[in-house]
Structure formats: structure tokens, C-alpha cells
Amino acid sequence: MPIEAFSSPRAAVPNAFSLINSYPALTVGLTIFTLFLFIIDLSTQHSLGHKFALYPGAIFEFDLNRLSFYLLFHTDFFHWLFNVIALFQPLATYERAHGTIYTGVLLNLLTVVAGLQYSILGTFLVGNQTKIIGLSGIVFSLLAYTAYKEHFTTPVLYTLNFGSGRSVQLPTLYSPFVLLVACSILLPNGSFLGHLCGISAGYLLGMDYLKILFPPHKVILFIDNKCDRAIRLLDGVVIFVRESDAVSTRSVGYVPILSTDLESAA
């Protein structure tokens, strides 16, 4: 085999860097930041994870920090890795279309809305000892959001054909629930209720019920402009999607990513 076929470590670094700088700032930053927090949490015997894990009834005890920060911590490395892999592309797609600061607001809203549901419903359904942490709720939120938007143009995600002309269709709108059941079977330690609340938050986002909670465009643009010097430092490192560029994309509305069902495309 020619020597050129082997990549040196030095050559691998620019390749890895070129891969990172093709993705939006928040998506990359969240990945790095949550890994950093996991390392710190691990070194303190998960004291931070316990401090910010969300438990049923937290809202009634005004333990409000947990409502915003529970998504940032993970139980172990593989918990973090699976969540980041599942979240990376959907979050990057949303950030490219809606802007970096706007997407940051979105993450906090989805976290709080799903957390409020879990805190209230969990009081009656799972008891106060069941705590949740991690990004998986956001994964389910973005999947539910995408499923809701896509079902208008692609009502059926997949058609499973059997003999004798029988078939079973998987509606795009309800596809997140299939993943919810699959995850509950394959990962029984995951929080079924937490993921379900994430799905609920995603549908609320897709139906525009959360739109009223977003700050006005002028506020986001003001923050964007105030951070201009720091944003410029990121040039060539990651892509910071400016509010002035994203507002025109948001005004167009959702652009479908599925043109047909998966079965006919296969």
C-alpha cells in the first residue's frame, strides 16, 4: 500500500478542524460544553449532576435552577455520547435555519416546557425519587417538531408490506412515539415520562404555541450586535448564524426535508 494512503496525526487535525468549522456555533459549543461539564461532574462524584437533576415536584418547591440546567449533565460517558450523536444533526439543521441566538432561546424554552410537564405530572405518576438529566428530552422535542412539520407534505413516513396485499403504514406525525417505545425497550433505564414530555414540547413548538414565548426580533438583533466583537472571533472556527441573516429564512416558514416516504425512496 502506498505511503500516501496513511494519514499522519498532523494531517488528521486539520481534517477534524475543517469538519467542526462547517457546523453552527451553538451546536458545536453545546457538544463541547456538556463534555466539559461531564468531566467536571465525574471528578466530583457527580455532585453537580445531583445538584441540578430534575425531580417531580421541583416546581412546587421553587427549585427553579433544575428546570433550566438538568439537560446539561449526564450519568456516564455513553449517556452523553448517544445524546450528542442523536442531537447534533437536528440541532445544526434548526440553527442554520433560525439563527444561533434564536436557537439558544429555543433550547431553554424546550428544556423548561418539558421540565415543567415532568415536574407536575411526575408528582402523580412516578414519585419524587425519580430524577432526570441529559439532552435526550431535547432530542425527542426536535424529532417531534420535525415530525409535525413534515407530516403536512409527507403524511406516511414508511409503509411495511406483508404478503396477501396487506401493509402497515407509519404516519410521520406519530413516528416519535415509535422511537420512544423502542428506546424504552432497548434502554430501560431511560425516563419514559421525561422523553414523553420532550415529545409534547416539540409538538407545541411545531404548532407555534411556543412562538409567543420567544423574544422579539429586535431584542435578539440587539444582543447579536452587542456580541459582534466576540462573534467575529469565531470566524473560521465555527459558523455563527447571525440574526440579520436568519430572520429572512424564518419568515419563509418551514422547508420540508422529506420529499417522499422512505419505503418508496428505497
N, C-alpha and C positions, 0 to 999 in steps of 0.2 A: 504494500500500500504506500502511495507517495507520502512524503513527509508533510506536504501541504494539507493533507486530509486531517491532520491532527491540529486542534485549536489550542493554542497556548493560553495559560491563565490570563496573560495580559490582553490577549485578543478577546477573551470572553467578557472582560469587564466592560469595554466599550459596547459590545453587543447587548449586554444586560442593561446598560445605561440607556442605549437607544430604544430599548423596549419600554423602559419606565417613562421616558420623556415623551412618549406618544400617547400617554394616558392623562386624564384630567387630575388637577392638583388635589382635590378633596379625596378622590378615590385612592390615590397613592398615599396621601397623607394619613388617611384613616387606617389603612393597612399597616403602615409603619408605626403609627402611634399606638394602636392596640397591641402590636407585638411588643413594643417598649413597655407598655403597662403590664402585659403578661409577665415579662421578665422581672419587673419590679415586684409584682404581686407574688410571683413564685419565690423570690428571695425573702419575702416577709411572711412565708407560710400562708399565703392567700388572705392576709388580713385586709387588704384593700377590696378584694372580691367579696368578702363577708360584709364589709362596711357598706358597700353600695349595691349588693344583691337586692332585688325587688321581692318583697314578700306580700302575700294577700293582707289587705287591711292597712298597708303603709299610708295610704291617703287619709285614712281615718285618724292616724296618729301623727299626721302632719310631718311625716318623714319624707319630705319632698325631694331631697337630693337623689334619692334612689330612683325616682321617676325619670330622671334625665340621664343618669350615669350607669345604669345597670347594663346597658348594651356594650360598654367599653371593656368589660372584663370577661375572662373565660376560665373554665375549670382546669383545662390542660392544653398542651400544645396542639393536639389533634382537633380539639374542640375549636380552637382559634383557626387552625388551618382550613378545616372544612367550611367554616363560616365565611372566611375571607375568599376562598375559591368560589363559593356559591354566590357571594355578593358582588364580587369585583366587576364582572361584565355588566350586569343590570344597573349597578350604580354608575358606572362610567357612561353608559348609554344615556341615562337620565341626566347626568351632569353636563354632558356635551350639548344636550338639547335645551337645558333650563338654566345653566349658569352655575358657577361654583358656589357663590354665597347663597343663592336661592336653594341649592341642593343641601347646603348646610342647615338652613332653616327647615327644610323638609325632613331631614334626619331627626332633628329634635322633635318636630311635631309628631312624626310617626312613632317615635320612642315614647313620648308622653301619652299619646292617644291609646296606643296598645297597652302601655303600663297602667293607665287608669282603669281600663277594662279588666285587666288581670287583677289589679288590686281590689276592685269591687267584687267581681264575680268569684275570684278565688277565695274570698272570705266565706262564701257559702258552699263552694264546690270542692276545694282541695285542702283547706285548713291553713293556718298561719305558719306552719313549719316548712312549707314548700316554697323555696326561693328560686328565682331565675336570674341568669346573667347571660350575656352573649349577644352576638349580632344576628342570630338566626331569625328572630322575630322580624327584623328589617328585611331579611331575605324573603320571607313569606309575604311581607307587605308589598314589596316591589313586584313579586310574582303575581299577586292578586291584582295590583294596579294594572300590570301589563295584560293579564287575562281579561279584565273588564274592558279595557280599551280595544283589545284585539277581537273580542267576540262580535263586534259590530260588522267587521269585514271578513272574519274567519270564524263562523259560528261553531264549526266542528274542528277540533284540533287533530283528532286521529280516529280512524274507523278500523275496527278489528273485525275481519271477515272470517266466518266459520263455514262449514260445509252446509249443503242444502239451502244456500242463499241467505243464511242468517248472518247478521252483523250487529256489532255493538259500537255505538258512537260515543266518543269522549267529547262533551261540549267544552269549548275553550273557556267559557265563563267559570266552570266548576273544576277546571284542571288543578288549581292549587290544593283542593281537598284530596285529590288522588295522591299528591306528593305528601300531604300531611299524614295520611294513613300509612303510606309507605315508610316515611321517616319514623312513625310511631312503632312500626313493626321492626325495622332494622336498627333503630336507636331507641330502645325502650326507656332509657334514662332521660330522654328529651322531654320537654314540657309540652304536652298536647295542648293544654289550655293556653299557654303562652304563645305557641305558634298560631293557634286559632285566633287569638286576639290580634296577632300580627296580620293575619289574612283580613280580618274585619277592618283594621285601619287602612289596609291597601285598597279595599273596595270603597271605603269612604273617600279616599283620595281620588280614585278613579271617577267617582260620581260627583266630584267637585264640592263635596260637603266641607272639606277642609280648606277650601280656597279662601274663605273669609278670614282664616287664621294667619295667612301669610301677610307680612308687612307690605305696604305699597311699594311700587316700583321705585319711587323717588327715594325712599328710605334705603333700599338695597343699593341703589346707584350712589347715594351719598357715602355709604360705607365702602363701596367699591373704590370710589375716588379718593377717600381718605387713606385707603390702604395702598394707593398707587405705587409708592416707593417700594414697599415690601413686595408687592406683586411683581414689579419689574425684576426683582432679584431672582424670581423663579423662572425667568425667560431662559429657555434652553434646558431646564431641569425637568419641569412638568408643564402641562398646559393649564393655564388659569383661564377659565371661560368667563370673560367679562360680562357684566350685567348689560352693558350697552349693546353687546353682540347677541346675547341670549334673548332679550326681550322681543326681538322680531321673530325669533324661532318659536317662542312660546305663544305669540299671537296667532300663529298659523294653526295651532292645535296639534293633536297627537298624529304622528305619522306612523301608519301600520308597518310592522316589521315582518309579518307573515302574509304571504300572497295567496297561499292555499293551504289546505290541511296537509299534515305530514305524511299521511298514508298515500295520497295521490302524488305527492312530490317524490316519494321513494322510488 
